[in-house]
Amino acid sequence: MTLRDNILADALAYVPQKGWTVDAIQAVLPAYGLSPASHRLFRNGGFDLIAFVLREVCVCLCVCVCACVRACAVSYTHLRAHE
C-alpha cells in the first residue's frame, strides 16, 4: 500500500468519532510525521476515505468471486470426468 492508503486506512479508526471527514484524516497525520495541514493532500476530504473503503471492498469482492468461480470450475470439471 502507498503512504496515502496507509493514512486513509488508519483514519478509518477515527470515523466513529469524527465522521467521514477531513478531521478523521487529520487525526492520523502526526503519526506519519506530517503536519495536520497536510490534509490538503486529500483534496476530496471525507470522500477520499469513502473511495478508499469502496476500492478495498471491491478488491476483496473480486478475490472472493474469482475463488468461487475457480472452485465451481474445478467441481464442474470433476463431475464431467465421472460421466
Summary of the structure (lengths in Angstrom):
residues: 83
radius of gyration: 19.7
end to end distance: 46.9
largest distance: 67.1
contacts: 197
relative contact order: 0.12
helix: 83%
strand: 0%
